[in-house]
């Protein structure tokens, strides 16, 4: 008789405060995932929290990666020159944008509003770096929900127990939003190979096998998950709202410059050259 191996209970390996600094009179930002730690954060490249008004960003290009934008507050209007796709994102909505071979776009808060958002960059594997761009607008109210006593888990990508999202991924990524009432515990299952982190939006709780305490505006990195399945336990102290992101590491070379993320210096040089010559958007 075979035995099912028990899931590895994950600990928290690191906790860090996220502090927003003024970039301009209309824009403050802080790193949730700091760029440059490619192997440690794989498949994630960076995540910024932004508080901004219209005029903070200009139209800009991307290639070789995906942006996952979560609106915390306010309203963001999206525009791109490639497909004319976009739309309006409100609080709790997500846009999953695959830049692939190249897009030129902008995210702009609606007139007169201050928007607060999280933007994650997910690396694309070498074989999909130059894939056709696509947009997935993930409206909060349309996402599948795992309901438990004292907790609501919204699944934007991947799965949570038996609740599975239909979001398309080139890299397997689980993204869930949790609302947990004080005293209740949620257990999130993840493949042991996944690398991941949690960002606390509101409240406080204890996290992982080592019962790490964290609160609003803190990011927690998950410890090793072993070779099989793994679990992370989260218990609310105060009403807790958080986002959990975890994904399969690519283990590929990363060369990143500005808005382009490729595997070699030559590919980066080509991207800048095409952008200057006007042949970037195929």
C-alpha positions as CSV (number, residue, x, y, z in Angstrom):
1,X,0.0,0.0,0.0
2,X,1.4,3.4,-0.9
3,X,1.1,6.2,1.6
4,X,0.2,9.8,0.7
5,X,3.1,12.0,1.8
6,X,1.9,14.7,4.2
7,X,2.1,18.3,2.8
8,X,5.2,20.3,4.0
9,X,4.1,23.1,6.4
10,X,5.9,26.2,5.2
11,X,7.5,28.8,7.5
12,X,8.1,32.4,6.7
13,X,11.8,33.1,5.8
14,X,11.7,36.9,5.7
15,X,9.5,39.9,6.7
16,X,10.1,43.4,5.4
17,X,8.3,46.8,5.7
18,X,7.1,48.4,2.5
19,X,7.6,52.2,2.6
20,X,6.3,54.5,-0.1
21,X,8.6,57.5,-1.0
22,X,7.7,60.5,-3.0
23,X,8.7,60.3,-6.7
24,X,7.0,63.5,-7.6
25,X,4.2,65.8,-6.2
26,X,1.6,63.3,-7.7
27,X,3.4,60.0,-7.3
28,X,4.7,57.9,-4.4
29,X,6.1,54.4,-4.7
30,X,7.7,51.6,-2.7
31,X,9.2,48.2,-3.7
32,X,7.3,45.2,-2.4
33,X,9.6,42.9,-4.4
34,X,12.9,44.6,-5.1
35,X,14.3,44.1,-8.6
36,X,17.7,42.5,-9.2
37,X,17.3,39.5,-6.9
38,X,16.4,37.3,-10.0
39,X,17.2,33.9,-8.6
40,X,15.7,34.5,-5.1
41,X,12.5,35.9,-6.5
42,X,12.1,33.7,-9.6
43,X,9.6,33.7,-11.4
44,X,8.8,37.2,-10.1
45,X,10.9,40.1,-11.2
46,X,9.6,43.0,-9.1
47,X,6.5,44.5,-7.5
48,X,5.8,48.1,-6.8
49,X,3.1,49.7,-4.7
50,X,2.1,53.0,-6.3
51,X,0.0,55.9,-5.1
52,X,-0.5,58.2,-8.1
53,X,-2.6,60.7,-10.1
54,X,-3.1,61.3,-13.8
55,X,0.1,62.4,-15.4
56,X,2.5,60.2,-13.3
57,X,3.3,57.9,-16.2
58,X,3.7,58.4,-19.9
59,X,3.0,55.8,-22.6
60,X,5.7,53.2,-22.3
61,X,6.8,49.8,-23.8
62,X,7.3,46.3,-22.4
63,X,8.7,43.1,-23.8
64,X,9.4,39.6,-22.4
65,X,7.3,39.7,-19.3
66,X,3.8,40.0,-17.8
67,X,2.4,42.8,-15.6
68,X,-0.2,41.9,-13.0
69,X,-1.9,45.1,-11.7
70,X,-4.1,44.9,-8.6
71,X,-6.1,48.1,-7.8
72,X,-6.2,48.7,-4.0
73,X,-8.1,52.0,-4.2
74,X,-9.4,54.5,-6.8
75,X,-9.8,53.7,-10.5
76,X,-7.3,53.1,-13.3
77,X,-8.0,53.5,-17.0
78,X,-5.8,51.4,-19.3
79,X,-4.8,52.3,-22.8
80,X,-2.5,50.6,-25.4
81,X,-1.6,51.4,-29.0
82,X,-1.3,47.8,-30.1
83,X,-4.8,46.4,-29.8
84,X,-7.0,49.2,-28.6
85,X,-7.9,46.9,-25.6
86,X,-7.9,48.1,-22.1
87,X,-10.8,49.2,-19.9
88,X,-11.4,50.6,-16.4
89,X,-10.2,48.8,-13.3
90,X,-11.8,49.5,-9.9
91,X,-10.8,48.5,-6.3
92,X,-10.2,44.7,-6.2
93,X,-9.8,44.3,-10.0
94,X,-6.8,42.9,-11.6
95,X,-5.3,43.3,-15.1
96,X,-3.1,40.4,-16.3
97,X,-1.1,41.8,-19.3
98,X,1.2,39.6,-21.3
99,X,3.7,41.9,-23.0
100,X,5.3,39.1,-25.0
101,X,6.8,40.4,-28.2
102,X,5.9,44.0,-27.3
103,X,3.2,46.4,-26.2
104,X,3.1,50.1,-25.7
105,X,0.6,51.1,-23.0
106,X,-0.3,53.4,-20.1
107,X,-2.2,53.1,-16.9
108,X,-3.9,56.3,-15.8
109,X,-6.0,57.1,-12.8
110,X,-9.4,58.5,-13.7
111,X,-9.5,62.3,-13.7
112,X,-9.3,63.8,-10.2
113,X,-8.8,60.5,-8.4
114,X,-5.8,59.2,-6.5
115,X,-5.2,55.5,-7.4
116,X,-3.3,53.0,-5.2
117,X,-2.1,49.9,-6.9
118,X,0.3,47.0,-6.8
119,X,2.1,46.0,-10.0
120,X,3.9,42.7,-10.2
121,X,6.2,41.7,-13.1
122,X,6.2,38.0,-13.9
123,X,9.0,36.7,-16.0
124,X,8.1,34.8,-19.2
125,X,10.0,31.6,-20.1
126,X,12.5,31.8,-23.0
127,X,10.1,30.0,-25.4
128,X,7.3,32.5,-24.7
129,X,9.3,35.8,-24.5
130,X,8.1,36.8,-28.0
131,X,4.5,35.5,-27.7
132,X,1.6,37.5,-29.0
133,X,0.5,40.1,-26.4
134,X,-2.7,39.6,-24.6
135,X,-4.9,41.2,-21.9
136,X,-7.0,39.5,-19.2
137,X,-9.2,41.9,-17.3
138,X,-10.0,40.0,-14.0
139,X,-13.0,41.7,-12.5
140,X,-13.2,41.2,-8.7
141,X,-16.9,40.2,-8.8
142,X,-16.3,37.5,-11.5
143,X,-13.5,35.6,-9.7
144,X,-14.2,32.2,-8.2
145,X,-14.4,32.2,-4.4
146,X,-13.5,29.6,-1.8
147,X,-15.8,30.3,1.2
148,X,-14.9,29.0,4.7
149,X,-16.1,29.8,8.1
150,X,-14.6,33.2,9.0
151,X,-12.8,33.5,5.6
152,X,-13.3,34.4,2.0
153,X,-10.5,33.4,-0.5
154,X,-10.8,34.9,-4.0
155,X,-8.8,33.1,-6.7
156,X,-7.4,35.3,-9.4
157,X,-5.0,32.7,-10.8
158,X,-4.2,29.1,-10.0
159,X,-6.2,27.4,-7.3
160,X,-7.1,27.3,-3.6
161,X,-8.1,23.8,-2.5
162,X,-10.9,22.8,-4.9
163,X,-11.5,26.4,-6.2
164,X,-9.8,26.8,-9.6
165,X,-9.3,30.0,-11.6
166,X,-9.7,30.0,-15.5
167,X,-7.0,32.7,-15.9
168,X,-4.4,31.7,-18.5
169,X,-0.8,31.4,-17.5
170,X,2.5,30.9,-19.3
171,X,4.2,30.4,-15.9
172,X,2.1,28.6,-13.3
173,X,1.2,31.3,-10.8
174,X,-1.3,31.2,-7.9
175,X,-2.7,34.6,-6.9
176,X,-5.3,34.7,-4.1
177,X,-6.8,37.5,-2.1
178,X,-7.9,36.5,1.5
179,X,-10.2,38.2,3.9
180,X,-10.0,36.5,7.3
181,X,-11.9,37.3,10.5
182,X,-10.0,37.5,13.8
183,X,-9.3,34.1,15.3
184,X,-9.8,32.1,12.1
185,X,-7.2,30.2,10.1
186,X,-6.8,29.6,6.4
187,X,-4.6,26.9,4.9
188,X,-3.4,27.6,1.3
189,X,-2.1,24.7,-0.6
190,X,0.8,25.1,-3.1
191,X,3.2,22.9,-5.0
192,X,6.3,22.6,-2.9
193,X,8.5,23.9,-5.8
194,X,6.6,27.2,-5.9
195,X,8.4,30.4,-4.7
196,X,6.1,33.0,-3.2
197,X,5.2,35.8,-0.9
198,X,2.4,37.5,1.0
199,X,1.5,41.2,1.1
200,X,-0.6,42.4,4.0
201,X,-3.1,45.1,2.8
202,X,-5.0,45.5,6.1
203,X,-5.0,44.1,9.6
204,X,-2.5,41.7,11.2
205,X,-2.0,38.0,11.7
206,X,0.3,35.1,12.3
207,X,1.9,33.3,9.3
208,X,3.5,30.0,8.7
209,X,4.9,27.2,10.8
210,X,7.0,29.6,12.7
211,X,4.0,31.8,13.6
212,X,5.6,35.0,12.3
213,X,3.5,38.1,13.2
214,X,3.0,40.7,10.5
215,X,0.7,43.6,9.8
216,X,-0.4,46.1,7.2
217,X,2.3,47.1,4.6
218,X,4.6,44.2,5.4
219,X,5.7,41.6,2.8
220,X,6.5,38.0,3.9
221,X,8.5,35.5,1.9
222,X,7.6,31.8,2.1
223,X,10.2,29.4,3.2
224,X,11.1,26.1,1.3
225,X,8.1,23.9,0.3
226,X,9.9,20.5,-0.1
227,X,9.5,18.2,-3.1
228,X,5.8,17.3,-2.9
229,X,2.9,19.5,-1.9
230,X,3.1,22.3,0.7
231,X,0.8,24.4,2.8
232,X,0.9,27.8,4.4
233,X,-1.2,28.5,7.5
234,X,-2.5,32.0,8.1
235,X,-4.4,33.1,11.2
236,X,-6.0,36.6,11.6
237,X,-5.4,38.6,14.8
238,X,-7.3,41.7,13.5
239,X,-9.5,41.6,10.4
240,X,-7.0,40.6,7.8
241,X,-6.8,41.3,4.1
242,X,-3.9,40.0,2.1
243,X,-2.6,38.9,-1.3
244,X,-0.6,35.7,-1.8
245,X,1.4,35.2,-4.9
246,X,3.4,32.0,-5.7
247,X,4.8,30.6,-8.9
248,X,7.0,28.0,-10.5
249,X,10.6,29.2,-10.8
250,X,12.0,29.3,-14.4
251,X,15.6,28.9,-13.6
252,X,16.7,30.9,-16.7
253,X,19.1,33.8,-17.1
254,X,17.5,37.2,-16.7
255,X,18.8,40.3,-18.4
256,X,16.6,43.3,-17.6
257,X,16.9,46.9,-18.7
258,X,14.2,49.4,-18.2
259,X,10.9,47.9,-19.4
260,X,12.4,44.9,-21.2
261,X,13.2,41.5,-19.7
262,X,15.0,39.0,-21.9
263,X,17.6,36.2,-21.5
264,X,20.6,37.8,-23.2
265,X,22.2,41.2,-23.7
266,X,21.8,40.9,-27.4
267,X,18.0,40.5,-27.1
268,X,17.8,43.6,-24.9
269,X,19.9,45.6,-27.4
270,X,17.6,44.5,-30.2
271,X,14.5,45.6,-28.2
272,X,15.9,49.1,-27.7
273,X,17.0,49.3,-31.4
274,X,13.5,48.2,-32.6
275,X,11.8,50.7,-30.3
276,X,14.0,53.5,-31.6
277,X,13.4,52.5,-35.2
278,X,9.7,52.2,-34.8
279,X,9.6,48.5,-35.7
280,X,8.9,47.4,-32.0
281,X,5.2,46.7,-32.4
282,X,4.9,43.9,-34.9
